Amino acid sequence: MQTTDLTNCDREPIHIPGSIQPHGCLLACDAQASSVLRHSANAAAFLGLTDPINGQRLEELVGDQITHDLRNALSMAPEASRPAVLTHVQINGAYFDICAHSFRGHVILEFERSMGISEPLQLARELIGRIKDIKDINSLIKASARLVRGVLGYDRVMIYRFDADGSGKVISEAKRADLESFLGQYFPASDIPQQARKLYMQNPIRIISDASGERVRLVPELDASGEPLDLSFAHLRSVSPIHLEYLRNMGVGASMSISLMMNGELWGLIACHHYSPKTLGLSQRIAAEIFGEFLSLELLALRQSLRLNLSNQTRQSLDRFLHLASHHTDVEELFRESLADFKDLIECDGIGLWMNGQWSSIGTTPPAADIEPLMHFLSSVSEGQIWASHTLSSAFPPADAYHQAVSGVLAIPFSQIPRDYLVFFRKERLQTLNWAGNPDKSYTTGPLGDRLTPRKSFAIWKETVHRQSNAWSDIHREIAAGIRSVTVETVLRHNEIMQDERQKSDVRQRILNEELNHRVKNILAVIKSLVGAPARLEQSLSDYVATLKGRIQALSHAHDQVIRGSGTGQLQDLLKAELGPYHHDTTAIHMDGPMVILDSRAYAVMALVIHELSTNAAKYGALSRPGGTLRVSWTWTDQGDCTLVWQETGGPFVEQPYRRGFGSALIDRSIPYDLGGQSSVRFEPTGLVAELVIPSQFLSGFRQADSKANNNAFSTDASPMSVIDKTLPLLLVEDQMLIAMDVEMMLSDAGFEKIMTAGSAPSALAQLKNTKPAFAVLDINLGNHTSVAVAEELRRLGIPFIFATGYAEGSVVPESFNDVPVVNKPYESDRLLAAITARLNTPSLS
């Protein structure tokens, strides 16, 4: 028997283990699901069957109706990665959940005991609803770990992100209070071998119910031709003994992983650990799978949004450089003065300029005596193109002498004849890490030794990344290409005759804008091609994809028009572009109004709003049937604002919709929120009428108002909350788990560092015996009892508090607490924080 260790785990055939986990059983049938060819050794006992099983017709084992339902379900689930599912079906007096998939000539049926009929889509909707409005990647990742742990009940939930070299880092963690933290720790690529990564990409969910459980063998393990059964897509597939040893060394009894995919690649995992055996029901797994796919899509969208913003910021910075260059006669002085601005464009530890044999630098760079040999090396390898490496000493051995200060280099030559360079530097990766905890303290030795533990993994990772910096990403290389375009143009321009310099500068500026415009549109095209998965369960896939693609196309058009219009665009051109596809002989479209020029921000907002109005009119309104009429008119107001009226007639009879979708919300909120304007939509029986007001500060054209621009409706003044000590502990008493998690996020976002949570009055009173909080928020109604007893104890201890209730004020609060403020549920962050602030700043109310 071969010893299992990290030197051979990459060769382990984990997809054909010949066994399954013990929390279910398996039947393998022929391709028509007619007769059973193999079964797990526990199938007879698990399903209440009698031997023999192999060779029996499936109907004889599970019944005609279940067999019929399974075959129908399989016909609707052609992909093995999306198994057919039957829930809560009765076999021999017991209830089971069944997963079925076809793969390599077999139909594989997996049975596990039903945990009761539940609705996975509702659970998934609740999970998704808690994160769908988060627009910051770090906040999204942090909230997702807390949410998965709160809903699924694992002792520890980590979000693990892979780097370009296959290693990974724990970037978010929610855990039981008594467990040590893995947050911020790194693990080598060998911890997840290649064949395991492939299966993670094929199967978005992987469950291990008992890390110490016995394997259940397949009967027979090999067929008549000597072939094992491929269990690549079976969730019951038994687990590699190497991985089980890894888990047991950490004391982990059960685990689950949710794959996070991005651009067809494995971006990361949601890794769940439990310190005793735990089996997750089928409904919960389906909900977790849907949540993982939605989180992947949200992360992709936010990353692309950041990338788009970074591209725009780079363009603006390079525009400023070009403007400065047009008034500068000394190119070398210009570059030296601009080093700090260039450094801000690409994440680095230092930057240097080698020009005409002279060196200037900012930040961490190689020693001065080593600069000239490095520049000669760059000339020999760059061939006039951008050259980058995150392991400089492996390509240039003399750099080993200063590998801690510089391990990464990105060099931008100024011409095809390598001579002058702008060079970005990065430190060795180990010198730039910010640890969330001390990784040297993590499970130094497990029950089976220290061979497979986080501590040992961390030591291996440190060895593999020695003399390496963080790798240069694609976006960094794109920015470098933009810098090179600008710097080369600048050098060439200052070598030309200065006659007609302004005209030549304008030409180059347009060329640069076209190039950057092309790159930004490429980013938008990537987003457009990757949104082909439904984010809302009640919407069909085709409608979802068509709607999102239309919105992204509208943004792409807006960006293109703004670029071609030197940062602005005409309202009339936007209307023509959006309504043009719907203009035909059977309907009438009338547009009337003066010339109105929108700046880039207003143009992007109006592109989305008009796109929504246009598509709604074409699907459901005046443009959806012959004889319909659309009138769009716009005028200037006395204050210099622009009022646009959209009026539909002659279409279908219109009724007020029962619910408002994303498109309706976009029309209602975009202009007021993004521009500070006004937006109203009326559903008249004769047709939809929309009135939009765009503020003057975003407009130019016929005239400009003399009055001051509207004040920003969102005040940024510091509130009294800023003077409160956020390190003070807070007690939250709330019996609904998801609501409690929402409030925790609100308080955490406000800066409070320690939040104690109790789901009942006895639990809260028990915590008060050990810890004295500085403040408390009490849900007055806790299901079958109230929090009055907690309020009385807080008053006795002199601790300030407020009540929260979903009922009318005063209806359930005792008269003795009439002086205590009441916050109505559902919670709103501003109101809650204002109530806490007022209470803490009024110490006499206790």
N, C-alpha and C positions, 0 to 999 in steps of 0.2 A: 504494500500500500504506500502510495506516494505521500510524503509529508507536505502539508499545506502551509505555505508561508508566502511572504511578499515577493519572493523571487519567481514564483510560478503562477501567481493568481491571474496574470494576464492571459495564461494559456488554459485556464479552467473553463470547461464547457458548461457554463451555468445555465444555458438554455435547454439542456437535455440532462437534467439531474437524475431522471428515472424515479422520482419520488415527489410527493407534495407535502404541504404543511397539514397538521392534524385538525385544524378547525373546520375542515370541509372534506368532501370526497369528490371523485372524478370518474366520469365514464367517457371513453373515447370510442366513437362510432365511425362507420364508414362515411364516405362523402355525402350520402343521401340520408344520413341519420336514420338508417334502417336497423342495423344490428350493432351490438356492442363488440368491439374488438379487444379493448383493454379496460381495466378498471383499477382504482386504487384499492389497496388491501382492506381498507376500512369501509368500502362501499356497502357491503351487505349489512353490517351492523348499523351504519349511519342511516341508511334508507329503509331498513326493515325488510331487506330482500333475502332470498334464499339462494344458495349456490346451486348450479353454476351460474355466473353472470355473463362471461364471455360467450359469444355465439348466440345469445338470446336477442330476440327482437326488442326494440326499445319500447314498443307498446306493451309488451308483456311485463316490463319492469316498472314503468311509471304511468301506464294507462294511455288509452287512446286520445283523450282530450288534451292532456299535457303534451303528448308527442305531436299532435296536430298543431298546438299553439307554438311549440318550439320550432317546428319547421316553418311556420308562417313568420315567426320573428327572425329566423335566420335569413329568410329571403329578403328581409328589409334591412339587414345589417351585413352588407357584403365585405366590410373591412374588418380584419381580425382585431385591429386596435379599438374598434367600437363594437363590443360584443352585444348580442341580443340579450335581453333581460326579461325574466318572469319573476314576479315577486309574490310571496305569501301563497304559494301553491301547496296543496295537501297531497302527501304521498304516504300511504299506509298509516294514516292517523296523525302524522306530524306535518308541520308547515316548514317550507323551505323557500329560499331565494335561489334562482338558477341563472347562471351566466353561460351563454353558448356562443362559440365562434368557430369558423371554418378556417383551417390552415393546413396546407400541404397534404391534401387528400383526406383529412380527418375532420370530423365534427367533435369538438371537445366540449363536454358539459360539466360544469362545476356547480356543486351543490353546497350550500351552507345553511345553517338553521336560521329561519326568519326571526328577526327581532321585532316583528309587528309591522303592520302596514303604516308607512309614513310617506311623506311627500318630499322627495329630494329636490324638486324644482323650487318649492317654497323655501326650503332651507338655503338653497343656493342663492335665491333672490335676496334673502335676508343678509347673507354674507356679502354679496356684491353691493347691496345697498349701503353698506357701511363704508365702502372705499371708493365708490364711483365718482365722488366729487372732490377727492383729494388730488391736488395738482402739483405736489412736490414729491419727487421720487423717494427721498429719504423718509418723509412722513408716511408715504404709501407703504413702504417696506416695513417700517416699524409697526404701523397699525395692523398690517396683514398678519404678522406673527402673533400679536396679541389676540386678534380676532379668531384665528384658527385654533389657538390654544383654548380660548374661552368657549368656543362652540363644540370642539371635538374632545376636549377633556384630557389631552396629553400633558404629562408632567413638564415637558420641555418642547418648545417649538423654535426651530432656527431657520432662518433663510440664508442659504449658502450660495454664493456667487462664484462662478468659475472665471479664471483669468485666461489670457491667451495661451499660456503654457500648459493649461490643464489643471493647474493647482487651484485651490479655492480659499475663500475667506467667509467666515460667519459675519454677516453684515447686519443681522437683526436677531433678537432673541427675546422670548417670553418664557418664563420658567417658574417653577415652584421656588418659594423664598429660600428654602434650605439648600438648594443646589448651587454649586459653584458655576461661575459664568464661563461660557466659551466665546462670548462676544469679542470680535476683533481678531480671533485666532486664525492662523493660516494652516492649510493642510496640503500635502503634496499630491501630485496627479496620481501617484500609485495607490492612494486610498480608494479611488474609484477607477478600476481598470477599464480598458477600452470596451470589452464586451459588455460590461455593466452599463457603461454610458450609452451604448447602442440600445440596450433594452429600456433604459430610462427614456430614450427618445421614442421608442415604439409604444411603451406603456406609460401613460401619464401618472398612474397611481401604482405604488408598490407597498404591500402590507406584509409585515412580519408580526404574527400574533403572539408568538412565544419563542424567544431567543434560545430557550433551553428545551423546546419541544422536540419530540422524536419525529424523524422522517417517516412518512407512510409510503411504502414502495408501490410501484405500478406492477400489475400482473397482466401479461408478462412485461418485464422491463425492456426486452428486445423482441421485435416481431420475428416472423419466420425467416425473413431475409437478413436478420441481425441488426435492424435499424432501431434506434431509440425513438421515443415519442418527443417531438419538438414542442416544448412548453413555453416558447417565447412570449406568447400573449396570454398565458394562464396566470390569473392572480394567485392561485393556490401553489404555483411552482415553488418547490422547496428552495432553501436559501444556501448560498455558499458557506461551507464551514468556516472559511476565513473571515467572512463578514460576521457570522454569528459569534466567533471568538472575539472579534473587535467590539461587538456590542456587549458581550458578557464581561469583558475586561473593564468596561465603563459601568457595569452594574445595570445595564439597560435590559429590560425584560421584553419589550415590544417596541416596534417602530412603524412609521409610515413615511413615505416620501411622495411629494407631488412635484412633477417635473415642470419647470418654467422654460418655455421655448421662445426663441427670438430669431427671426429670419431663418427658420428651419434648423437652428442649432440649439444645443442644450446650454441655456444661459445660466441656469442655477437650479436649486432644489429647495422646496420647503421640507425640512427634515423634522419629523416628530418623534420624540423619544418618550417612553413610559417605563417606569422602573418596576413594573410587574407585568405579567401577561395581560394583553388587551386585544380584543377583537372588535373591529369597527364594522358596523352593519353596512349592507349594500347601499341603502339609501344615503347614508352619510358619505360613503365613498364616491357615489355619483355626484353629490353636492360638492365634495372637495375637488373632484376632477373639473367640474364646471367652474368653480372658483379659481382653480389654478390656470385654466385657459383664459379667463377674463383678466386675471392679474397679469398674465404674460402680455395680453393685448394692451392693457393700460400702461405697463412699463415701456413697451415699444412706443406707444403714442407719446409718452412724456419724454422719452429719449430723443425721438425725432423732433419734438417741439424744442427741446434744449439745443439740439443740433442746428435747427433752423435759426433760433435766436443767436447762437454763436456765430453762424455764417453772416447774419445781418450785422452783428456787432463788429465782426472782422471787416466787412465791407465799409462800414462807417469809419472805422479807424484808418483803413487804408485810403479812404477818400480824404480824410483830414491830412494824411501824410502827403498825398498828391497835391493837395491845395498848398501845403507848406512848401513842397518842393518847387512849385511854380514860381515862388518868390525868393528862392534860395539859389545863390550862385556857386557856393562851395559844397559840392556833393559830400565830401568826406566829413566836413563839419556837420552837415545835415544828418548823416547816418549816426554819428556819435551822439548828437543831441537827442536822437530818436530811439536810442537803445532801450530805455525804460519802457517806452510805448510798445516796442516790438516784444519785449519780455512778457508783457501782460497778455499777449495774444495766444501764447502757447505755454501750458503748464510746465515749468522748469525751475531749476535751482540757480541757474546762472546763464548769462548770455555774453558773447564776445564778438567783436568786429575786428577782422583782419583785413586791412585795406592799405595798399601801397606799402606793405612791409611793416605797418604799425599796428599795435594791439591795444584795444580798449575793451573793458569788460565791466559787468555788474554782477554781483552775487558770487556763487561758488563756481570756480573754473580751475583748470589745471594750473600748476605752478608756472610762473612767467618763463622760466628756463626751458620748459617743455612745450611751449606754444608753437615755436617754429617747426620742430620735428613733426608735431601733430598736423600742422597746416600742409607740410610736404606730403604726409601720408594721405590727407584728404584729397590733395590734387591728383594723387596716383590712383585713387579708387572712385572718385565721384564722376569723372568724365563729363564735367559740366552740368551734371544733374544733381538733384537733391539726394543726399546720402544719409542714412540713419542706421543706428545700431543701439541696442540696449545692453550689449556685452562688448564694450569697446576693447577691453584687454584681450579678448579672444581673437580679434582681427588685428590689433595693434599692440603686441606684447609689451612695449615700453610703458603703456598706460597702466600696467599692473602696479606700478609704483605709487599711483595715486587713485586706485580703484574705489576707495571709500568716498573720496570727494567727487569723482567723476567715473561713472560706469556707462552712462548713456550720452549719445551725441546725435544731434540732428543738424547737418550742415547745409546751408543754402548758398550756392555759388552765384555771383553776380553776372557771370557771362559764360559763354561756351568755352572760353579759354580760362581754365581754372587758375585763379590768382587771388581774388578777393572773396571773403566768405563772411556770412553772418552765421554764428554757431550757437545752438542751444545745448545746455548741459543738464544732466540729471545725476543726482547722487546714487550710490549703491542703495538698492531697495531696503536693505536692513537698517540703513541709517535714517530712513524717512518714515518709518512706521509709527503710528500712534496706537498704542495698545489700550484696549478697553479693560484689560485685566492682566495678570501675570501668567502667561502661558506655561512657564516653567513649573507651575504648581498643579497642573491639571493631570490627575491620574498618573502619578509617577510610576506606579506599578499596579497592574490589574491582577485579578485572581489567577490568571494563567501567565503571569510575567509581564514585562514591559514591552514585548515585541510589537503588540498591536494596541496602542493606546494613543489618545490625543497628544500626550507629552512626547511620545516617540515619533509620532507623525510630524509634530512641530519641529523636532530636531532634524528629521529628514528633509523637511521643507527648507529650513535655514541653510542646509548644506547645498541643496539644489539651486537656490537663488543667490548664492555667494557670487560676488563680482557681476551682479546684474542690477540694472535699474528697472523702473516701471517701463513697460514697452510703449513705443510711440504708436498711437492709434491712427486709424484712417483719417479721422477728422483733423488730427494734428498735421498729417501729411498734406491734406487738402489746404489747410491754412498756410502751410509752408509754401505750397505751390502758388497761392495767391500773393504771398509776400514776395516770392521770387519774381512773379510777373510785374509787380509794382516796382521792385528795386531795379530789375533789368531795364524796365522802361525809363526809370528815373536816370540811370546811368547813361543810357543811350540819348535821352533827351538833352542832357547837359553836355553831350559831346557833339550835338548838332548845332547848326547855325541858329542863333536866337531869333532870326527873322520869322515872322508869323508864328511866334511861339504859342500865343494864346490859342490860335486855331488848331495847331498840332496837339496841344494839351487837351482840348475838347474832344478831338478824335480818339485819343488814347483813353480818355475817361469813359467814353461811350463803349469802347472795346472792353474795358475792364468791367463796366456795368453789365454788358452782354454776357461776359464769361461768368461773373458771379450770379447773374440771373439764371443762367443755364444750370449752375450747380444747385441753386436753391430749388429750381423746378425738378431737378433730379431727386432731391430729398422728398419733395411732395409726391413725386411719382412712386417712390418707395413706399411711402405711407399708404398711398392709394392701392397699391398692389397687395398690401398686407392686412387690410381690414376686412377680408372676406370671411370673417367668422361672426356669428350673431352674438351681440352683447346682451340682448334682452330676449327672454325665453318666449314672450308672447308675440314676437315679431318674426315673420318668416325670413329665412336666410336670404332669398333673392331680394326682398324689399329692403332688408338691412344693408346689403352690399350696394344696391342701386342708390339708396339714400346717402350713404357715406361717400360713395364715389362722386356723386353730384356735388356734395358740399366741398369736397377737396378740390374738385375741378373749378368750382366758383372761386375758391381762394387762389388757385393757380392763375386763373384769368386776371384776378384783381392784382396780383403781384406783377404779372407781365405788363399790365397797363400802367401801373405806377412806375415801373422801371423805364418804359418807353416814354412816359410823360415827365421824366425828370423828377419823380417823387410825387406826382399828382395824377389825377384822372378825371375825366368828365362824367357826370351823372348820366347824361344822355347816352354816352357810349356804353356804359355799364348796362343800362336798361335794354339797349338794342342787342347786346351780346347775349343777355339772359333770355329775352323774349323772342329772339330771332327764330329758334327752332320750332316755336309754336305758332308762327305767323303763316296762315294759309287761307284759302278762299272761303272756307265755311265759317270762320270766326273773324272778328274785327278787333284790332288793337290800335288805340289812339293814344298818342303821347303829345304832351304840350307843356312847354315851360322854357324859361330862359337858360342861358348858359350858366351852369353851376360846376365849379371845379372842386373836387374833394381831395384832401390831403391823403397820405398813404394809410393812416389809421382809419379814417372814416371810409375810405374806399374798400378796405378789407371787410369792415363790419357790414357796410351796405351790400357788398357782394353776397355775403351769406344770407342776409335778410331777403333781398330781392330773389335770390335763388329759391328760398323756401316758398315765397309767395308765388313764384312762377310755377314751380312743380306742383304746388297745391292746386293752383288754378287749372293746370293741365290734367291733373288726376281727378279732381272732384268739383271744380268750379266752372267759371264761364268758358274756359278754353277746352273743356272736356266734351262739349257737344256742339253740333252745328248751330249757328245763330247766336252764339255767345259773344258778348262784348266786354272788353277790358279797357278802361280809361285810366291813364296815369297822368296826373298833372302835378306840377310843382311851381311854387312861387317864392319870392323873397318876402320876408316879414320886415316890418319897420326896424326891428332890432338887428337885421342882417342874418337871421336864421333862415333856413330853408324848410318849408312845409311841403311834404309830398303826400298826395291823396291817391290811393289805389282803390278803384271801384269796379266791381264785377256785376254784370247783369246778363240775363238771358241764359243762364246756366241752370243746373238742377236746383230744386228747392233746398234752401239752406236751413239747417237747424243748429242750435248751440250744441257743440260736441259734449259728450258726457265726461270725457277725460282730455287732458292736454298732454300731447306728446312732446318730444324733444324739439321738433320743428316749431310748434306753437310757442314753446317757452323761448326759443331762440328769437322769434319775431318780437315777442313781448318785451324781452329783457336786454337784448344786445345793445340797442341804441341808448336806452337809459343807463345801462351799467357801464358800457365802454366809452360812451361819448357824452354822457350827462344830458342827453336829449329826451324826447318823449316818443311813446309808441302806444297806440291803441288799435284794437281790432274788434269790429262789430260783425256779428253773424246775422245780417238782415235776411229776411225770407227771399228777397230778390237777388241776393248775392253778397259776398264778403266785401266789407269796407275797412280799409286800414289807413290810418293817419300817422305819419312819421314826421318828427321835427328834429332836424340836424342842427346843432349849435353853430354859431358863426365862426368860432375859433378854428373849426376844421374846414372852412370854406373860403373860396375866393371866386371872383367872376364879375358879376354886375356891379356890386358895391360891397363895402365893408362897414360894419356898424361902428359907431363911435363909442357905444357903451362898453363897459368892461366885460370881459368873458365871464361866464358862469363860474361860481366858486365850486371847487371840488366837493362833492357831497360826502366824501369819505374822509372824515377828519383823522389826522395822524397825531393829534395832540396826546401827550402822555396822560393817562388816566391815573386816578389815585391808586389803582392796582400796582403801579410801578414802585410805590413806596412800601409795599407789603413784603415781609420776609418770606420768600418762596420756599425756604428750607423747613418751615414749620409744617408738622404733619397735619393732614386733614382727614376727617372721618366721613365716609359716605355710606349711608344706610339705604339700600335699594334692593328690592327682592327680584327684580327682573334683570337677568344677567346681561343681555344685550344693551339695555338702557344704562346699566352701570358702566359698561365698557365705553359707551358714548360719553358719559359724564367724565370718566377717567381721562379720555382723550382731550376733552375740552379743558379740564384743569391742567393736564400735562402741557398742552399747547400754550396755556397761560403762564407756564413756568414753574408750577408747583412740582416739587421733586418727590414728595412722599405722600401717597394717597392710600389710606386704609379703607378697605371695603368690607361691608358686612351685609348679608342677605336677609337677616332676621334680627329682631330685638335681642334674643338671648346671645347671638353671636356678637352683636355690638357691645352688650354689657360685659361679655367675657373679655373683649379687647380692651375695654376701659379699665379693667383691673390691672392690666400690664403696661398700658401706654396711655398717656394723657395728651390727646390732640389739642391743637390750638384753635380748631374750628370744626364744625360738623354740619353736614347737609342731610336732613332726615326726610325720607319719604314717609308721610304720615300713615298711609295705608299699606300694610305689608301682607296682603292676602287675607289670612285668617286672623290677623292681629294688627296692632298699630305700634308706632314707635314712641308712644307717650312715655313709657317707662324709661326709654333712653333719654328723652328730653328732660325728665325729672332728675335723672342722674347727672346729666350735663349741667343742669341749673345748680344742683348741689355742689358740683365741682367748680362752678364758676367759669365754664367753658361756653363761649358764644356759639349760637347755631341758628339755622333757618330751617323752615319746613318746605317741603315740596309736595304738591298734590295734583292729581288729575281732576279733582272735583272743584266746586265753587269755593271761594275763600270763606273760611269760617264754618263750613258745613260739618267738618270732622275734627277741627282743631279745638281742643277744650278751651273754655273761657279763661282758665288760669294762664294760658299762653297767648292771649290776645295781643301782647306787645311784641310777639316774635313775627318777623316778616315771613310771608308765604310766597314762594315762586310756583307759578302754575306750570304743569307739565302739558305737552312735551317740552323738555328743556331747550332753551335757546342760550347760546354761549354768552351773548352780551348781557342778557337779563340776569343770568346766574352769577356772572362775575361782578356785575354791578351790585347785586344783593350781598354778595360776600364782602365786597369792598366797603359798602355802607355799614355792614354789621361789625366788621373788624375795626373800622374807624369810629365806632360808637361803643367804647368799652363799658359804658354804664348799663347797656342793654345786655344783661347776662342771664 
